[in-house]
Each structure stands twice: as structure tokens, then as C-alpha cells.
Amino acid sequence: MATEPAPPLVTTDLAVGGMTCAACVRRVEKKLAKLEGVSATVNLATGRARVSHPPDVQPEELVVTVEKAGYTAALPEPPKKRERQNESGPEGTRQERDRLVITALLAVPVLVLSMVPAWQFRNWQWLCFVLTAPVAVWGAWPFHERAVRALRHSAATMDTLVSLGVVASCSWSVYALFLGGANEPGTRMPFSLLPSASDGMAHIYLEAAVSVPLFVLAGRFLEARARHGTGAALRSLAQLAAKDVAVREDCTERLTPIEELAVGQVFIAHPGERVATDGEVVEGSSAVDLSLVTGETEPVEVSPGSAVVGGAVNAGGLLLVRATAVGADTQLARITRLVTEAQAGKARAQRLADAVAGVFVPVVLALAVTVLGFWLGAGADPQAAITACVAVLVVACPCALGLATPTALMAATGRGAQLGVLVRGPLALEGLQHIDTVVLDKTGTLTSGHMTVARFTAVPGGLGREVVLRLAGAVEQGSEHPLGRAIVAHARWAVPERPLPEVRDFQADAGRGVRGRVEGRLVEVLAPDEELPSELAGALPVAEAAAHTPVLVRVDGVAEALIEVGDVVRSGSYRAVDRLRRLGVRPVLATGDREAPAWAVAADLGIDEVHARCTPEDKADLVRQLREEGRRVAVVGDGVNDAAALAGADLGIAMGSGTDVAIGAADVTLMRGDIEALADAVRLARRTLGTIRANLVWAFGYNVVTVPLAMVGLLNPMLAAAAMSVSSLLVVGNSLLLRAWQPASARSRTR
């Protein structure tokens, strides 16, 4: 008995608050995974959880589950509210800043007096105690609160370590003041970077009690600001969306909210303004700047009939535009969505870091207790033992482990979007880094795709040039292929006084051509693979020699004409192919076109492996064969006929000017419509993965080095707190360097 297929999973995004380290990330993911059929990916840098769950699991249940883990959770805010939050900066920044400033004002005098014995006046220790108390309680309150919350759920996080460090150092100082003899007037306390014995009198340790919350608060404040910076590119994309639009109605102009604009309405794009949404120009001519949307550096000329993208800047005259997509269906919305989804993923290395972080804090707590017991058991001074224990608690840092991948990924995907390269996620980045073979489509990828009819040869005594051209143009109206568009455009240009008739029973045979009924006649526009009439057969070698693509027009089964369509190689294709070879990537040309045009393009670009007359199945088989040979294969295409090969490759790359089917099957989309962006994408991927590896090496290496130093008593808790904060800042700062990454082409232009 066949079982019914499981219903498709639903994806819900949650804003998760209270996470401070990779251990928190691990805990939230495990808690959500306990729900049947639920899996989650949590991003520490963005504070977001992407949850896949069955339809019968309600989002509210997910929120409750996260709250039961000891954290806060909320469903995504409405767009308007989210915009206001983005404009005001990271949530809670002002409160964190105020806490940091007050803590610093109270802590600095304590640090100075504790570290400079010559400045220690009579009863100085009591002033330090009065200043330390609010720092240890109020300044460190967020750490205490989150530590207690985690304890209630039988968990331990980075906040547990910080809270215990503050409590331990403060408690020892209270003991020293009230019971250990450190309360005598005129008492002087030496300062040392290494733990030391008390010489018969317990030393107060107030500098550790204030330095730990001070340095950790400062580190997290700077870290939050830096993490906010890694998402700047995504916020800038969101800010490109218009809030109001001038709608043209009955020759009048009316300003209306963008949410009320409907598909088909005509709106106005004034000079210097952004185009409100995707549309088609109905009146006016201008140049539009797409650099902030697709990374295209050169302005694009538009006129009636031209497509424009929402967010582009109208650099010239007044344009009237008919909206073709609004809201979530616009290209800008799709770009933003793709970048957001990419930032929600995790690289393979980060999964290892999260697994380590899951046991990191309990291990550190065990080490701290072991160190305390060992030092006391070995007869060491209690003060030195407690100092070493506090240093172990404070110096350990799982924060850097949790930030290593997401901060680099946020910066890289945002920078890629600015350059017109959209990457779906870390797995796509890893795939880009390792590819060694790229299968390139010809038409629309290596060539401009703006084909034109170069020659028309009709059979003498047939239906005649005008009739055949109208019939061919009519049937090609149903085709999305550049060849078909060229024939339609030529037919309209050649016979402007007569509109093209409608086509019925349209069929497209991928890799072969199209057919349909026009005015009662069966019209076929196909690749000429049969025996042709002598008049047409003589024209075929001429077309092939000129690297034109010939197509045969048959009407009611009779060959009537041979149309030669020509294309030109994109200006940047040679540089792109050359740069790919220099990166160690072998180019392979696979096209549905004939051998002569394919080899002509390959010769121009220096490609020595060509597969012509490929059907979609042939392209998919070629990809499979290359992968069986051990190659890591990427496929670049822009049409429906490329979708199968894109899906079957190690990495699918779609041209942004291509069809939605191709873009949907791809892992990477080149929005510039420029194949040269592929080499930029490979280099950006390699740089990003290198940054992630460097972050993880630092995060692991830092703990491997500093924790043993603290265990053997070679690290002061104050220095430990500073080192722990700096470790996270270094990881985030290294990731921020990706925001300034420039492709080789851009650097060469600036020289």
C-alpha cells in the first residue's frame, strides 16, 4: 500500500534574543530540533533562526520552544517597523552604551589605584570597594541575569563564565577586606601581572572584579557595532526600495504609498529619482544607473519598450513606466531575499565549531574547578589558586567560535550583491572555491544574446519574403530564445504596417525549434538538419562560414526560406575566460547551436573544448560525464534549456538576464549580465573561505594557548578579560575587511 507523501515543510524566521556565544546557538538549535520534523539554523551574528517545520507546527509553538530554552524569540517585525529599527541602528545599542560609559567611569579609578601602589592613599581600599560594588552588581547584571536563566534550564554559556569570574573575584575581595586584614588604614597592595602569595595578608582583587565586566562590555559593544556594519550592504539594498510613487492617472500626477501600486499602473520616474518598481518604459528616453542594484557600472539607455528595474536611478529625462512587478515579486526584493537566505546558512567548518561550542563551557567550568583544587591541594596560597581559577573562567571565549563564519558570510554576501554576484549560501561559496571546470552556454552568456537577422534567403516561386517573414515572426512570438526574439524583431521592422498574426497550438522543441499554426497554416522554424532545396543549400555554407546560425522556415511541410541570425561576443568574454584559466578553471563550451558558430566563438575566446548541437539532455549528460571524470563542474546558462544542466552540476550559475527557471535552478546568479563577474565570484569565494578559515584558526588557537596559560598561573584575570574581548573583535574585524574587497577589473580601472 502506497504511503501518502509528506506535506512540504514551511520555513519561518525568528528573531532570537539573549544569545551571546556559540554555545547559545547550539542550545537553541537542539531545543528546536526536539520538535518532530523541525530543523533550525541559528545565526549568532544576525540573531536570527531559520526554522523548517511541518505545516501543523505553528510559529507560536516555535517561539515558546525558544523561550523554554532560556532565550527570547519573536516573529519578524512588519516592514515599516523593521525599517525604523534599521535606521536607528542595532536594537539596544543606546542602553548598552550607557551601561558601558557608567561602568567605565566607576571602574577606571579602581584600576588606576590598584595598579599604581604609589597612589594608594589612606583607606583607598574602601573607596575602591564603594566604586566596585555597583560595577559588580549593576554593570555586570546582564551577565548575571543570563547566567541564572541558563542555570534554570541546566545550561551554561559564556555569560556563566563571566558571571562566575566577577562573583569569585568580588567575593574574595570582600573576604580580604572584612576578614583577611586588608581593611587596615595605610594598607598598600602591590600589583603583579602574575598570581602571587599574600605574604600573610589577603590581597583585595577589586581590579579583576571591575575589569572583567568593563572589558567584556566594551568588547561586546564594539563587536555589535562591527556586526551591524557587516550587514550594511543588505540594509542599503532594502533602502533602495521606494516608499512613495508618483502615479499617472488621467494626465495627472498623484503621490501614493508604494504598497498601493498595482501591476499595470503607470508611474513617473523623474530625473535623479529611483525607479519605484520593476516595469516597462511606455514613454520617454533616458539613461538609468543600475550600479546599486546589479553592480552594472555603465548606465543603460532605455526607451519605450525597455525593461527597467526598481531601485535603479533615472539619470536622464522623464520616464513613464508601466509596473510589471510589485512588492515581493520585484527583482530588488528577490535580491534582498537571496542575500538574507545566504546569510542564514552555515559552512561545514562552522558546524564543527558549533559542535565544539556545545561542550566548551562545561569543559571550561570543569577545568576551573580542577585548577582550583589542584593549586589548593599542592599547598599554594588560596589567593593564587582563586586568581588562576578566575583567569580560566574569564579567558575562555566561545564567542569567537560562533562569530567566525556568520560575520564573514554577512560581509561577503553583502559585498557580492553590491558587485552583482548573488550567492545562495555558504555551500555555494565552498563550491565556487573548488570548481575546476566550467561549462559555458554560448548565446546570451558568452555572446550578447542580442541577435539580429543577417540574411534572408527565400525559395524562388514560393510564398515570398514578406509572407514567410510574417509567418515566422508570428510563430516565434511564443519563444523565449534569443534566435526567436531576433526573428520577431526583424519581422516587425520589415513589415511595420501590418501587425503579426496570432499563433495557435504553439510547441517548442528544446534544441530544435518551434512550430505552431498561423492563419490556418502549420509554420515550423527549425534547425536545418534535412536535405534542403538547392537554393537554400547553397546559402548554408555561406552562413556557416560567417559564423551565423541558420534556421529553416517550413510552411505546411514545405521549405520556404533560410534565415541567418548573427550574434556578437560580449566585450568582456575574452577577459573572463582568460581570468578563469588563470584561476585554474578549465572552460568548456556547450551550445545548442551548430558547429561552425560554436567553433567561431570558441576560437575568439581561446576555448579548445566545444560541444555543439547540444539538447538539454545532452548538456545534462555532459555535466554527468565530466563529474564522473572527477572534475568539479560549474555550469553557466541563462535559458530554460540550461535548467537541467544547472541543477545537475556541482554548482549552477545563472545570468541575471536569463529566465526565472534558470535562476531558480542556480546556486549563484550574475546580476550584471556580464560573464566577467564569474571570475570575480570565484575570487570572492576563495577570499571569503580563506577569511573563515583564518577566523576559525584564531578562535581555536586562542583558546588552546590562553586557557593553559591561565591554568598554570601565568595570566592575570584583568589581562584575561581584555584578551577575551579582543579575540572576538579580531574575528569580526577580519571579516569586515571583506566589505572593502575589490575585483581585479575594478582595481585595474583605478590604476
N, C-alpha and C positions, 0 to 999 in steps of 0.2 A: 504494500500500500504506500503510495507516494505521500511524502510529508509536504505540508504547505511551506513555501519559502518564508523565511523570517522577514518581518517588515523592515524597511530601511531605517538605519539609525538617524537620529536627529542630532544636530550639533548646536550646543548652547555655550555662549561665552559668559563667564562670571568674573566680576571684579572681586579679587580676594585681598583682604587687608590683614595686616599683622604679621606677614611673612618677613623674616629678616635674614634667612640663610638657606642654604641648600637642604638642610635637614627639614625645614618647614615645607619646602617644595615637595620633598619625598613623602612627608606625612599626609599632606593634602591629597596627593595622587593616590596613595594607598587607601586612604579613607573613602574616596570616591569609587575606587575600583572594587570595594566590597559590595557595592550595589550590583545587582545582577545585570549583566550586559553593558555595564558602564566602563568606559576608559577615559582617562584625562591626561592632558599635557599642561603642566603649570609652568608659567614663565615668571621667574623672580624679578627680572628687570622691568617688566610691564605690569606686574601684579595682576595678571590675567590667567584664567584657567579655561582651556578649550575642552569641553566635555562632549563625548559622543555617547548617546544613550538611546534606549528604545523609546518609542513614542509614548508608552504608558508610564514612563518615569517623568514626572513633571519638573520643570525648572525649580519650582519652590522646594521640592524634595532635595535637589542638589544643594540649594542654599543652606537648608537645615543640616545636611550632612557635613558641609564645610564648617558650619558653626559648632557642630558637635566635636569637631577636631580641635577647637580652640581658636578659630580664626573668624574674621568677619567676611561676609560674602553678600554680593548684590548683583542683580541682573543689570545689563548695560543700561546706562542713562539715555534718555531721549537725546537726539542730535543737538538740539538747541542748548540744553543744559551742558552737554559734553563740550560744545564749542566754548561756552563761557568758562568752563574749568580749564580748558586748554589755553585760553587767552590769559588766564590769571596765573598759570604755572602749575607745578605739581601740587597736589592736594596736601594740605597740612604744612607746607613749607614755612609759612609765617610763624606758626606755633613752634615748629622745630627750631627756627632761627632764634625766637625769643628765649626758648629754653637754653639754647647754646650760649647766647650772649650773657644771660644771668649766671649760668654755671661758670663761664669763664671769669666774670667779674669776681665771683666768690673764690674760685679755685686758684687764680694766679697768685694772690698774696700768700696762700698756703704753700704753694710750690716754691716761691721765692724764699720764704723764711725757712722751709725745711731743707733747701738745697744750699743755703749760704749761712753756715753757722755764725759767722761774724755779725750777722744782722739779727740774731736771735736775742731780743731784749727780755727783760724780766717778765715772767708769766706769758711769754709769747705763745706757749703751747695751748693756753686756754683760748686765746683769740683764734688760733688755727682750728681748735675744736668747734668753736661757735660758727666759724665760716664753713667748716666741713659738713656739719650736720644737715643743713638744707641741701647741699650738693648730693650727699649720700642718700637722702630720702627723696626730695623733690626732683633734683636733677636726674637721678638715676631711676625715677619712678617708672618710666616706660619699660625699662628692662625688668624691674621687679614685677610689674603687672603682667607682662607677657610670660615671665618665668613661672609665676604662680598659676597662670592659666594653663600653661603646658603641663605643669605638675598635676593639675586636676585631671588631665587626660593621660596621665602616666607617660609623659613625653619630656624630652629635654632638647633645647635648642641653643643657638648662640646666646640668646638672652639669658639662659640659665647660667652659662659660664660667666657672663659679665656680672650678673646679679650676685652670684656666689663670691666672685672676686671682690666686689665692693663691700659686701657684708662681712667677709672674712677679714679684710684689711681694717675696716672700721671697727669691728668687734675687738680685734687685737689692740687697737689704739685706745679704746675705751678701757680695756683691762689694764693697759700700761699706765693710763692717767689715774685711775681710781684705785688700783691695787698693786701696780708694779713699780711705784716710786717715781714715776715721770711727772708728778704734779708739783714737785718742789720748785719754789721760786729760784730763778737763776739757772735752771737746768739747761744744759746745752746738748744738742743731739747732732752727732756727726752724720754726714751724708756720704753714702757709698753706692756705686752702681752695682755692687755685688752684695748678696746677703752676708751678714756678719753677726757674730755673737754680741750679746748685750752688755758685757763687762759688768755683770751683776745687777744691772738695772734694765728693765724692759724699755725698749725704744718705741716711741709712738710712730705710727706709719700712716699719718694722715695724708701725705703726698700721694700715696697709692690710692687711697680712698677717693681723692678728688681727681687724680689724673686719669683713672680708668674711665669714669663717665664723661670727663671732658674730652679726651681723645676719641672715644668711640662716638660720642655725639657729633663731634666735628667731622670725623670721617664719614659718618652716615649722611650728614647734611651735604657735604661736598659730593659724596657718591650719588645722592639723589639728584643733585643739580646736574651732575655729569650724565647720569642715566636719562634725565629729561632731555639732555642735548642729543643723545643717540636717537631719540625719536623725533628730532626736529624735522627731518625730511618728510616723515609721514604727516606731521601736523601741517607742514607747508602745502602738501598735496590737498589736505582737507580744506585749507583756507582758500584754495583756488576756486572752490565751488561758490557760485554767486548766491547772494541772499535775496536779491530782488532783481526783477527783469522788466524791461520796457516792452510791453506787448502792443502790436499794431492792430487796431480794430477800427474799421470804417474810417480809414485815413487819419485816425487819431492815435496818440501815444498815451498808454496808461501804465503806470508803475504798479507791479503786483508782486507778492511774495513768490519765490521760485517754486514753492511747493504746489502752487495753484496752476502752474504752467502745464498744459496738456500736449500730448503728441499731436502734431498737425497745426498747432497755433504758430503764427508768425510773430517773431520778436525782433527787436532792434539791437544791433551791436554798434555802438558809437565808436568813433576813433579813440584809441587809447584805453578802451574798456575791454574786460574779459568777455568772451562769448559765453552766454549763460548756460547753454547745454548743447549736446550734440545736435546737429541739424544740417540742412542743405540750403545753400545760398539761393534765394529767389530773386534778389535784386541788388545791384551794386558790385563793385570790384575793389579788392584791397589785398594787402599782404598781412598774413597772420603769423604771429610768433608762437611756435609750439614748444619752445625750449623747456619750459617748466612742466609740460605735460608728457612729452615723449622724448625729450632730450635732443630733438632736431634743432641744430644750431642755426640753419639758414631759414629766413622767413619764407613762407609758402604763398604763392599767388593764388587767390581764389576769385571766382566769378560765378554767375548764375549756373547752377547745376553742380557746383563743387561741394564736397562734404567738409564740414568744419567740426572741430572737437571742442566740447565745453571746457573752459579754463584757458583756452588759447587767447592771446592778446591781439585785438584788432589794431594793427599798426598803421592802417591807412584810412580809406574812406568809409562812409556809412554803409552798413550791410543790413539787409532784411533777410532773416533766416527762418526757415520752417523747421520746427523742432521735430526730430526723428526719434529721440530717446530722452527720457526724463528720469530723475531720481536714481534708483539703484541700477538702472539699465544703461547709464551713460558710461563712456569709456573711462572717464576720470574716476567714477565710482568703482568700476572693475579694477582699475589700477590700485586704488586705495585698498580694496578688499584683498587683492592678491598679496600686497605688501604686508597687510595685517596678518594674513594666514601664514605667510612665510616666517614672520617673527614669532609665531606661536609654536613652531616646531623645535626639535632638538637634534643636534648632531650625535653621532654614535658615541663620540668621546664624552659628551655631556651626560649621557645615560650612565656611563661608568662613574663619572664624578658624583652624580646623584645617588648611586648605589653606595659609594663610599660615605657620602654625607649622611646616609640613613643610619650609620653606626658610629659616625665620627664623634658626636657629642657624648654618648655613653662611654666610649673608649677614653675620651679626654677626662671625663669625671673619674673613671676608674684609675687612670694614671695619676691624677691629682691626689686621690686618697692614698694610692700606693706610695707616692713620693713623700707625702706627709708621714706615713707610718714608717717608711724606710729611714728617713732622717731622724725621727724621734727614736726609733729602735737602735740606730747607730750611735746614740748619745749626743747628737747635735743639739745646739741651742734651739729651744722652741721657736724663738723669733725667726731664725734662719730657716727652720722647717716650714713654718707658715708662709714665709716670704716665697720660698720655692714653690709651694703648693699654689699660692695666689698667682704667681707668674705663669704656671702651667695653665691655669684656668683662663687667664686673660690673653695669652699669646696665641692660643689655638684659634684658627679662623676658617670656618666653613663658608663664610660669606664669599670669599674669592672663588671657591669651587662653584658656587651657584651662579656667579655672575660671568664666569669665563666665556660661556657660549652665547647667552642671550644678548649681552651688550654688544659683542662683535657682530652678531647676526642682525640686530636692530640697525647698527650703523651701516653695515654693508648693504642690506636690502634697501634701506632708505637712499643710500648713495647710488645704488644701481638704478633705482626708479628715477632719480634725477638725470641719470645718463641714458635713460631709455631702455634699461635692461630689467625686466621683471622676473624674479626667481621665486618659485613656489615655496621653497623651504630649504632647510639645511641639507636634506638628502640630494636635492638638485645641485646645490653648491658643491657637495662632495663628488657628485657625478661629473660636473664641469671640470673639476680639478683633475680627474683621472682619465678623461677621454683621450684616445689616441687616433681615432678615425672619425671623420665627419662626412656624412652623405648629404650632398647638396642638391637641391632641386635647381633647375635652370630658370624657367620662366617665372618672373616675379621675385626670384631670390638672388641669383647672380645677374640676371638682366633686369631691366627696369619694369618689365611687365606691361609697359605702355606700348603695345604693339600697334602697328599700322599696316594697312594693305599696301604692299609694294607693287603688286602686279595682278591684273585680272585677265585671264585668257578664256574666252568663250568658244564653244564649238560652232563653227560656221553652219548656218542653216538651222540653228537651234532656237530656243526661246528668245535669245537676245540678251545683251548685257544688263539692261535696266530691269527686266523682269526677273532674271536669275538673281541679281543682286538684292532685289526687294524680297524675294522668297528666302534667300539665305539669311538676310538680316532679320527677317521675321522669326525664323525658327531659332536663331541664335539668341533671341531676346530672353529665352529661358535658361541660358547658360551663364555660369559664373566664371568660366575660363577666360583668361586674357585674349586668347585667339578669337573667341566668340565676341567679346566686347569690341575688339578691333573691327570685326566684320560688321557689327551693328552700327558702330560709329561711322564707318565708311559708307554704308548703305544710306544712312540718314543724310550724310553730307552730299552724296552723289545725286540723291533724289529728294531734295528738301521740300518740294511742293506736295509730296504725297506721303502721308504717314504710313509707317509699316503696319501691315495687317496683323491680326491676332493669330496665334498658333494654338492648335489643339493636339491632344494626345502626345504631348512632348515627352521624349525619352532621352536620357543621357547615358551613353555607354562609356564609362570611365576609361580613358586611354585610347578611345576610338573616335568618338564624335557624338553628334546629336541628330535627332530626327523628330519630325512632327508633321502635322497636317496644316497646310496654309492654303486658304481659299480652295479647299477640296483636293489639293494635290499633296502627295507624300514627298516631303523635302528632306533630304539627308545631306548633312555636311560632315564628311568623314575623312580619315587619313587615307590617301590613295595607295592601297595595297593590292589593287586588282589591275588587270590589263586595261590600259586607257586607250581612247581613240588617238590616232596618230597626231592630231593637232595638240592634244593635251600632253601626250607622251613626250613630244619634243620640247615642251616647256619645262618638264620636270627636272632634267639635268641642269638647266639654267638656274632654276630655283635653288637646287641643292648646292650648286657651285657658289651661289651668292649667300649661302647660309640662311636662306629663307625657309619658312615652314609652309609646305604646300598642303592645301586641303581641297578635297574634291566635292563638288556640289552635284548631287543627283536629284532629278525630279521625276517622280513615278518610275524609278528604277533606271533612268537614262542619264548618263553622264553629260552634264551641260557646261561645266566650267571648272577651271582650276584657279584657286585664289592663293596667291603667295603673300604670306604675312611675315613681316620682319620685326625684329626686336633689337635693342642695343644693350650692351653690357653696362651695368651700373658703374659709375665713375670710381667708386671705392672698392669694387670687387677684387681687382688685382692686388691692392694693398692688403685686403682682408685675407685672401688665400695665402699670400706671401707671409703674413704675420702668423697665420695658423701653422704653416710649415715650420717657421722659426720656433714656435712653441712645442714642436714635436707632434703635431696633429696632421695626419695624412688626409688630404681632400679627395673625395670620390664624387663624381658627377653622375647622378641618376635622374633621367628625364623621360617623359612620355614622348618627347619629340623624336624626329628621325636622326639617323647617324650624322649626316652632314652638318646640320645646325649645331648638334651637340658637340661634335669634334671641333667645329669652328670656335665655339665659345671656350672649350677646354684648351685649345691652342693659345687663345688670347690670354688665358689666366694661368697657364703652366700646369694644368691638371693632366696627369697621364693615365688615369683610370676612369673610363667612361662606360656607362650602361645606358643605351638609348632604347627608345620604344618600350619603356617600362610601364606596365599596367600597375595599378595599386597593389595587386597581389605580387607582381614581380619585385616591386620596391620592398615589400614586407619580407619576401623570400631572400632578397639581397642582404637585408639587415640581419636576418636569422643566420645566413651563411657567414657573414663577417663575424658575428658573435661566436659562432661555433669554431672559428679560426683563432679564438682567444682575444679578439680585439674588443676594446670598449668603444661602443659606437654611439655617436650622436647623429640625429637626422634633423636637417633644416628644411622646412617647407612652408607653404602658405595656402594650400588649397585642400579641398575635400579629398582629392586623390592622394594626399600625403598623410592623412589621419592614421591609417593603419600602420604605416612605417614609423610615424612619430610615437605611436603607442607601444610598438614592439621594440624600440631601441632602448639602450641603456639610458639615453637622455633625449627627449624630444624638444626641439627648439622651433618655435613658430615665428614667422614675421608678423609684426603688428598690423601690417596692411592686409593680412590674409583673412581667411574665413573664420567664423566663430568655431567651427568644427575643429580646424587645425589648432587654434589657440587653446581650445578646451582639452585637446589630447596632449598638449605640450607641457614640459616642465619649466621651460624658460621661454619668455616672449621678448622679441626685439622690437620695441615700440618705435624706434627710429625708422624702421623700414630700410635699414642700412646694414648689409651683411658685415660691414666692418665692426659693427657692435659686438659680433660674436667673439672676436679676438679680445675685445675689452672685457666681455663676460668671463672668458676663461682666465684672464689675468686677475680680475677682481676676485674670482672664486679661489684662485691659488693664494692670493694675498689674504683673503678672509680666513681660509683654513689654516694658513700659517699663523695668523694672529690668534686664532682659537687655541692652536697647539701651544703657542708661547704662553698664553694665559693659563692654560691647564698645567703646564710645566712649572710656571711660577707658583700657582696655587698649591700644587702638591709639594713642590720643592721647599716652599716657605715653611710649611708645617713640619716637613721632615727635618729641617735644620733647626728651627727655633724651639720646637717642643722639647727635644733632647737637651738643648742649652738651658732651658728653664728647669728641667728636671734635675740637672746636676748643679743648679745654683749659680749659673753664670749669666742670669738675665734678671734685671730689676723689673718689678711689676709695672713701674711707670714707663720704662722703655718698651716693655711687652705690649702695653696698651697702645703706644704710639705705633709700634711695628705692625700690630694687628690692623689698625686703621689704614696705615699706608699700604698694606698688602691689597686691600680692596680697591683703593684709589689707583694703584698701579694697573690693575686689571682693567678697570673702567677707562683709565686714561689711554692705555694701549689700544683699546677698542675704538676710542674716539678718533684716533689717527686715521681710521678708515674713512671718516667723513671728508677728509681732505685728499683722498686718493684721486689721481688724475689718470685717464687713459693715455696711452702713448701718443695717440693722434692729437690730443689736446695739448700735451707738452710740446710736441713738435711745432704746433701753431704759435705757441707763445715764445718760441726762441727767435 
